[in-house]
Amino acid sequence: MSLVILGIDPGLANTGWGLVECEGNRFASRGYGCISSASDEALPQRLERIHRHLVRLIERESPSECGIENVYFNPTAKTAFATGQARGVALLATAT
């Protein structure tokens, strides 16, 4: 039985993702990419873009499991909050 694992590295400017297929002790890359948004775009539209792309990816690839990177300490509070919002959108996308 093979598993498809989706990994997400959330960020407001760039949200990275990767898909790995596992069968027994064999692993193979199934795809990877980055969802980018411009800093001059309004926050709701940036978050919606991340959500929409992740939902499409999940619908297309049907991963068995998903891992989303935690938000670690960031010296800039603004950056930490933005990353947290992007992580929340990624969590929402995986719940649907």
C-alpha positions in Angstrom: 0.0 0.0 0.0 1.4 3.4 -0.9 1.0 6.6 1.0 1.1 10.1 -0.4 2.3 12.7 2.0 1.9 16.5 1.5 4.3 18.8 3.3 3.6 22.5 3.6 5.9 25.3 4.6 3.6 28.2 5.1 4.5 31.8 4.4 2.5 34.9 3.3 4.9 35.8 0.4 5.8 32.2 -0.4 4.1 29.0 0.7 6.1 25.9 -0.3 4.7 22.5 -0.8 6.0 19.0 -1.6 4.5 15.6 -2.3 6.2 12.4 -1.4 5.0 8.9 -2.3 6.0 6.1 0.2 5.7 2.4 -0.5 7.4 0.3 2.1 10.9 1.7 2.5 10.9 3.4 -0.9 10.2 7.1 -1.3 9.7 9.1 -4.4 9.0 12.8 -5.1 5.6 13.3 -6.7 5.8 17.1 -7.0 6.7 20.3 -5.4 6.0 24.0 -5.8 5.6 27.4 -4.4 2.5 29.6 -4.0 3.6 33.2 -4.2 1.8 36.5 -3.6 2.8 40.1 -4.1 3.3 42.4 -1.1 1.2 45.1 -2.7 -1.8 42.7 -2.8 -4.4 43.0 0.0 -4.0 40.5 2.8 -7.4 38.8 2.3 -6.6 38.1 -1.4 -3.2 36.8 -0.5 -4.6 34.3 2.0 -7.4 33.3 -0.4 -4.8 32.6 -3.1 -2.9 30.2 -0.7 -6.1 28.5 0.3 -7.4 28.1 -3.2 -4.1 26.6 -4.5 -3.8 24.2 -1.6 -7.4 23.0 -1.9 -6.9 22.4 -5.7 -3.7 20.5 -5.0 -5.3 18.4 -2.3 -8.3 17.6 -4.5 -6.0 16.7 -7.4 -3.5 14.6 -5.5 -5.6 13.1 -2.6 -2.7 12.9 -0.1 -3.0 10.3 2.7 -1.2 12.5 5.3 -0.2 16.1 5.6 2.5 17.9 7.6 2.5 21.6 8.1 5.6 23.4 9.5 5.1 25.2 12.8 5.7 28.9 13.2 8.9 29.3 15.1 10.3 32.4 16.8 10.7 35.4 14.5 12.3 38.6 15.7 9.8 40.6 13.6 6.3 40.3 15.1 4.7 41.4 11.8 6.4 38.5 10.0 5.4 36.0 12.7 1.8 37.0 12.5 1.7 36.8 8.7 3.2 33.4 8.8 0.7 32.3 11.4 -2.1 33.5 9.2 -0.8 31.6 6.2 -0.4 28.5 8.5 -4.0 28.9 9.6 -5.2 29.0 5.9 -3.1 25.8 5.2 -4.7 24.0 8.2 -8.2 25.1 6.9 -7.4 23.8 3.4 -6.4 20.4 4.8 -9.6 20.1 6.8 -11.9 20.4 3.8 
